[in-house]
């Protein structure tokens, strides 16, 4: 089931997010997410935060927020999508993105942007399957755990 995120989902979302943060090649941040910070984000992004739930458990999430500051970018958003290991390969990522794209359209978003680590070819392939186009590559834009990673930018006009 895909549904809007609720504040009480924060611990499950934080656990998924922090497991991804612990990996060197997926996201460039090393700052873990607290339950309280995730709960606040859910409130702030009402209408822009979805979860995939299986058997009563949050298995993944997707959200979008500002791409860049300034009024000229108000119709462009950057998204994040993360699934727990048990949720991968079951169509939940596609279902989350379908729901998120609908939410983005309702919020008058015209373009969704994905910023993907060059160390994460599975995410690039996933976004390709969803119709995202390659926008650019910034060499060695991210540094984590002693390694440099390229930033791959992809976009989709929705």
N, C-alpha and C positions, 0 to 999 in steps of 0.2 A: 504494500500500500504506500502510495506517495501522498504526503499531507504537509500542511504548513507546520513549521517547527514551533514548538512551545517551550517556554522557559524551563519546564521540568525535563526537557530533552538535553539540557546543557551538559550534564555529566557524561552522557553517552557520546555526544558530539565531541566534547573535549577529549575523551579517551581515543576516539578515532583520529582526531586531528593531531594529538600528541604522539600517537604511534607513527604517523606520517612525518612529523617534524623530526623524530628520532632517526629517520632514514637520511643518509647523506645526499641522495641524488634526486629527491622529489620536490622539495621546497627549500628555499634558501634561508628561511628563518630558523633560528635556534631557540627562539622565545616560545616556551610552551604556553598553552591556553588554560586559564583557570576556569572552573565551572562558572564563577561569577562573571568573568569577562565574556564568556560565550552567551550566558543568559542575557547580558546587557546587549550584545550584538543582535540577538534574536529580537529583542524589543525594538532596537533601533532600525532593524531591517524588516520590520513587519511587512509582509507581502513580497519579500525578496529572499526568503529562507525556507527551504523545503527539506524534509527528511524522507528516507525510504525506511519503512518499518516492515520487518518480517517476524512473524510469531511473537508480536508484542515488543520487539527489540529494535532499537534504531540501528540500522545496518549501514547507513551512509547519509550524506547530506550534500546539498548544493545551495549556494547563495550568490548574490551579486551585490556590488556596491560601486562607488564612483571609480571611474577610470583615471581621470585627472581632474584637477580643480579648474574652475572657470566655467562661465555659462556656455561657452561654445562646445563643451564636452557633455552637456547635460543629457544628451540622447545616446551616450556611449557608456557602457558599464563593463567592468571586469568581473569575471565569475571565478568561483572555486567549487570544485567537486571532489569529494573524497568518499571512498567506500572502505568498509572493513574488509579484511581478507576473505571472509566467508561469503561476502556479497558479490564478489567479482565474477564476471562471466555468466550472470543470471539475467541480464537485461535491465538491472536496476539503475545503472548509470544513464542509459538512454532514457528511461522513464523519468528520472530526476531532471535531466536536461530538457526533455519535452515540457515538463511542468514549469521549469524555471524560465524557458523561453516564452511560454504563455504569460507568466508573471511579468517578465520584462516588457513584452508588448503592451500589457495593461498599464505599465508604468511609463509608457511612451519612450522606451529604449529602442533605438534603431539598430545598434551594433553591439554585439557581445564580443569581448576580447578575452583570450586565454593567454596567460603568461606561463610558459611551461619550461621546466628545466631540460636542458639538452641531455641530461642523464636519464630522462624518463621517456624513452621511445614509445612505451605503451600508451602514454597520455597523448602523444602526437598522433598515433594511429587511431585512438578513440575519437579525437576531435576531427580527424580526416573523415572517419565514417559518419560523423554527424553533420558534415557539410561545411566545416570550418576550413578556411583557406590560410595558407602560410603567408604571413605579413612581413616577417623579417626575423633576423637572428642577430643578437648582440653577443659577440664573443666574450667569454670570461666575465660576464656581468654579475654572476653570483659566486660567492666564496663561502664554503662551508666545510668544516672538519678538515681543513688543510688542502682542499681541492677547489679548483676553479671550474665553473660550469657555464655554458652558454645559456642565454635566455632566448627561447623561441616564442615569437609572438604569432598568434593565429587569431582570426576574426571571422564573424559570421554576421551578415546583414540579415536581420530578422524582420 
